[in-house]
Amino acid sequence: MSLINKTAHFVDNLLGNSSIELDLKKSPTKNGKRVLQHTPKAINMMRKDIKTWKAALSAYSNPENPKAYPLQQLFTRIMDDGLLTSQVENRLNKVFSVDFVLKNPNGAINDEQTKILVESGVYRDLTKAALYAQYFGYNLIELNTYKDADGMMRISNELIPRENIIVSQGRFYPDYTEDKFIEYRNIREYGTWLLEFKSSEFPLLNKAVKHVLMKDFAQSCWGELCEIYGIPPRFMKTDTQNPTMLKRAEAMMRDMGAAAWMIIDEEESFEFAKGIETSGDVYKNLINLCNNEISMLISGAIIAQDTVNGSRSKDEIAQDVLWEKVMEDLVVSTDYWNKNIIPALRRIGLLTGELTIEYNVPEDLDALWTKVVAALPHYEIDPNWVKDKFGIEITGKKETGGAVLGLNHGEGFFV
């Protein structure tokens, strides 16, 4: 049996599951055809709670027959939270704010290949897929090629639904409610047309689930409080046994506004149930707590949220903490690009030659200038370096009270 037939033939009766056989001879180079076809499913939009989360975790962690779709749908649901989305995107956008270049093995910048990658439009999507793997646990991307109006080759990419993937077993389920699957790591397109990104740790979003669910609960309760106590209901006492008076009372109450109303008999009474006197602070505090926990989880600090107790110094420190996490993301991105993405793009034909990606991480010029000032009394500093690094034009020496500061022609900067 040939290698293609061996990789195309899947038989797995383990635990009663059955695999799907792919005829790879029909798509040895993919030829624009989808490799992993899936059946679209409607997403359950009912309200989620902690019980739902625990059940999804149990299904996801089942060692014999794991199911990913309940937990992945829950992750998609919590990403509707405005704060969580903003924190994730803020961290990701800082990665995209850093420029990159492709380098040859000798360390020289390959401007031509860098330009090709930038203009291809796949850098942002593939980097996002690689970094989002730590939030969702994994991502599987399917690439495709097409020609634009000028006849230039372009690459499109599509995210395979995470609900259809069991990453621990390397299986793709066309219909995640059925038992038929494809072992996607065994097909020839894997590593070229199919790019997999997976985290070695449990999905980061799992730690945010309870905070988003409790935040939704607090917002819902706060909304009910506003509905009940914001516009208090009205009541009228009348003789409910008299049809004429009852109709007259109903007409009066309808015409008096939009608040809830009721009509009771002259012998009846109405009272609000006595509860904790609050204007909603209990819910507001719970929401703030959840927001802080979400921010700490994604950014490592509370950033631009606490407008009452916040300060510029606190926010600057928080930005420094966030930048440390961005640096970690840059390391992860570099690793995926050099080991997985660039080799795949080279096999497809978009890139040529041995290449590696390198990020131009900006320096902290304020901290560097502080070091320069501290070194001035003791060392000579090259004026050309100062000009290139800080943009300061050195035109000559300056004498102040016997101390000579300035340009030492050919010998140094400060003496």
N, C-alpha and C positions, 0 to 999 in steps of 0.2 A: 504494500500500500504506500502511495506517495506521501510526501510530507504534507501537501495541501489536503489530501484526502484524510490524513490522520487528524489534522487540525480542524477539518470541517466536520468530522464525525464526532458527535457528542452523545454519549449515553450515560445517564446517571440515574440509577434507581434508588439512590440513597434517600431514606426517609419518605419514599413514595413520590419524590419529585421527578420530573422528566425534563430533559433538555431538548432544545430545538436545533435541528441540523441546518447549517447554512451552506449554500452552494457557493463557495468562495471563488470558483472558476469564473463565475459571471461578473465578479467585481474585483479582479486582482489588484487594480489600481484605483478602485472606488468609482471612477468615471462619473462623478457627480451624483451618485445614488446614495440614498440613506442606508447605512449599515444597520443601525438599531432603530427599528420602527416601534413606536409605542402607541397604545390605545389611550386617547385623551379621556380624562375622567373629571366629573364635576367635583368640586371641593366642598366639603361640609362647612357651612358658614355659621353653624349654631354656636352659641356661647360656650367657651371652653372654661374648665375649672381645674383645680388641683387634681381631682380624681381622674380627669381626662389625661392629664400629664403623666400621672403615675401609671396608668394603663398603657400609654404610648411607650414609656420607658421600659415597661415589662416586655412588651412585644419587640422592641428594638434590641433588647439584651438577651432574648431567648437564644440559648446556645444551639438548640436543635433546629428550629425553624423561625429565624428572625424575620420580622416585618418592619420595614423602615418607614412606610408611608404615614402611619399615624403621627410619629414624632416629627417627620419632615414637614407635614402639613401644619403642625403646631408651630414649628419654626417660622414658616411662611406667614402664619397668622400673627405672631408677635412682632414681626418686622413691619407691621402696619403702625406700630407705636412710633410716634413722632420723635421722641427723644432717642430711642434706641437706633432708629434709622439715621438720625443726624450724627450721633456719636460714631457709628460705623463708617458713614460716608466721610466725616471729618478726618478720621484716621486714614482712610483710603486716599482721600484727595491730597493729603500731605505726601504720600508716596508718589503720586503722579506729579507733584510739584518739583520733584527731583529729576534733573535731566540725566539721560543715559547715553552711552556710546557703545558701539560694537568694536572690539579690538581683535587684531590678528595675533597669532601665537607669539610674535616678537614684541608685543605690547603696543604696537602702533595703532592709532585709531583708523578704522576703515570707514571713511565718510560715506562712500558709495553704498555699502551694505546698511549702514545706519539710516541713511535716507530712504532706502527701499523699505526697511522695517517700519519707519515712521509713516510713510505714505501708504503702506498696506492697510493700515487701520486695525490691525489685529492686536497690537501691543496692549492697548488699554483693556480689551475684553479678556485676553489670556492672562494678564496680570491680575485682573479682578477675580477671575476664576481660581487662580492659584491661591490668592490671599483669602478669598471667601471660604476656602476649604477648612480653615481653622474655626470658622463660625458654624458652618453646617456639618462639618465632619469630613466631607469629601465633595468633589465635583468631577464630572465626566463630560468632556467637551468633544464634539464631533466636528471636524473640519471639512471644508469642501472648497473646491476651486471653481472659478468662473472668469470670464473675460468681460472687461468693461467695454464702453463704446469705442475706445481707442485701441482695443485688442490687447490690452495689458492684462496679465493674469492677476486676479484678486482672490483673496481667501475669505470665506465666510465661516462663521463658527456658530454652533448651536449647543446650548446646555441641555444635556440629557436629563429629564426629570429625576430628581433625587429619590422621589417616591418609588421609582422602578428599579432601584439599585440596592443590592446587598453587598456593601463594599468588603465586609469581612470574608465573604465567600467568592467574591469576584463574579457575581451573577447579575444579569440584567433581565428583568421580567417585563415582557411587552405589555402584559396586563398584570398589575401588581395584586389583583384579587385572585389570580390563578396561580398554578404551580409550575407552569412552563417557563423555562428560563434559557438564557444564553450565557455561556461562560466567556465573557467578553475579553478576558486577558489571554485567551487561547487563540483568538482569531488574528489573522495576519495584519489587519488594519490597526491593531492595538499598538500604540507607541508612535504611530505616524498620523493616521487620520483620527484616531481616538486617543485623546490625552487625558490621563487620570491624575488628579491632585487629591491627596488624602492627608489628613492630620494624624499624627501619632497619638494624639490625646482625644478625649471625649469632646464632642462639639461644644464650643464656647457658648453658643446661644442657649444651651441647656441650663446654664447657670442664671440666665436672664428670664427664663420662663415664669418662675413663680413671682418675680417682681412685676412683670407686665400683667399677669393675671390678677394679682392683688390690686394693682393700680387701676385696672378696668373695673374691678369690683368697687373700689372706693369712689371712682368717678360716677358709676351707676347709682350708688347710694346717695351721693351728694346731689345728683340730678333729681332723685326722688324727693330729697329733703327740700330742694328749691321748689319742686312742683307742689308739695303739700303746704309748706310754710311760707313760700314766697308770695302766693296769692291765697290767703285763707278762704276756705269755703264759707258760703252764706246760707242761712236757714231762715225760714219764715214759719210762724205758728198760725194756723188757721183751722177752721172746722173742716176736716177732711171728709166728713160725711155729707157735706153740702156741695153738690157738683158745681154749682155756680161759683161759689167762693174758691173752690179748688182750681178751676180753670183760670179764674182771675189771678190767683196767686202764681200759677205756673207762668202766665204771660208776663207778670211783673218780674219774676226772677230771670226769665230768658232775656228780657230787655235791659237788664241792669249790668251786663258785662259778660266776660268770658270765664270768670272764676267758677269753680264747682259750687253747686247749690243743692238744697234739699228742702222739702216741705214736710213738716211734722205736725201732728195734731196738737191742739192746745194743751192736752194733758201730758204730752211727751216732752223730752228735753234732749239736748245734744251737747256733748263735751268732747274736747280733744283728749286723747290718751296722754297721760303724763309721762314724759320721757326725759332724757338728759337735756338740759337747756344748752343748746349749741347753735352756732351760726354756720357750722360746717368745718370748724377747725380740726376736729378729729379726722375727718376725711382728707383735709388739706395736708395735715402732718403725715398721714400714711402715704399720700401721693408723693410728697417731698422725699420721704425716706426711700421709696422705690426708685425715684429719679436719681437720687444720689448713689444708690447701689448699682444701677445700670451704668451711670457715668464712671464709677470706680472700676467696674468690670471691663469696660471697653477702653477707656482713656487712661485709667490708672489714677485719676483725680477728678474732682468736681470742677468742671470747666464752664464758666459763663452761665451758671444757673442761680447761684445764691446772690441775688441783687441786694439783699438786706445786709448780710454779714460779709459779703465779698469785698475784695480789694484788689488793686492792681498787682501788688506783690504776690498775693495768693494765686492770681490767675497766671502770672509769669512762671511761678513754680509749677503750676499745673501743666502749662504748656511744655515746660522742660521734661516733665514726667511723660507726657504724651509723645514727645519727640523720641524718647528712649524706646517706646513701643514701635514707633515708625521705623527706627533703625533696625529693630528686630524683623519687621516686615520686609525691609529692603534686603536683608540677608536671606530670608525665605524666598523672596522673588528672584534674587540672583541665582540661588541654587536650582530652582525649578527651570529658569531660562537656560542655564548652562547645561543642565543634565537632561532635560526633557524637551523643552520647546524648541530651542535652536536646532538640535539634531533632527527633530521632526520637520521643521520648516526647510531644512537643507535637503532632506530626502524628497519632500514635495517639490522643491525647485524654486522656492521663493528666495532663499538665501544660498550663497555659495561660499565655499572655503571654511576653514577652521576658525570659528568665531567664539568669542565670549562677551558677555554683557558686563558693563561696569557703570555704576552710578556715580555721578559727580556730586557727592554729598557736600552741601555748602558748609563753610567753616563759620564758627562763632567769632566774627570779627571783633566784637566788643571785648571778649575775653582775650583774644590774641593781642589787641592793642594794649590792654592792661599789662600783658607780659612784656611787650615792646618797651613801654614806658619804664617798667621796673628794670629792664636790662640796659637802658641808656647810660646810666652812670658808670657801668662796668665794661661794656662791650661796644665794639664798632658794628654798625648795622648798614648793610648795603642799601643806598638810596634807591637804586633801581627796583629792588625787591619791595621797598616801601611803596613806591609808585604803583607797581603792578598789583600789590595786595590791597592797598587802601585808597589808591587814586590820589595820593598827595604828591604834588609836583615839588621837587626839591630844586631850588634855584641857587642856593649858596649858604654861607655860614651866617650865623647871627651871634654877636657877642653881647652878653648881659652880665654886667658886674664882674668882669674878669673871667666868667665861665664861657667857654667857647662851645657853641652848639651849631651844627650845620654840616656842610658837605666837606669831606676831606678828600680832595680830588685823587682818585686812583688808590686811595688807601683805606677808605671806610666812610661811614656816614657821620657818626658822632664821635667826638674826642673829648 
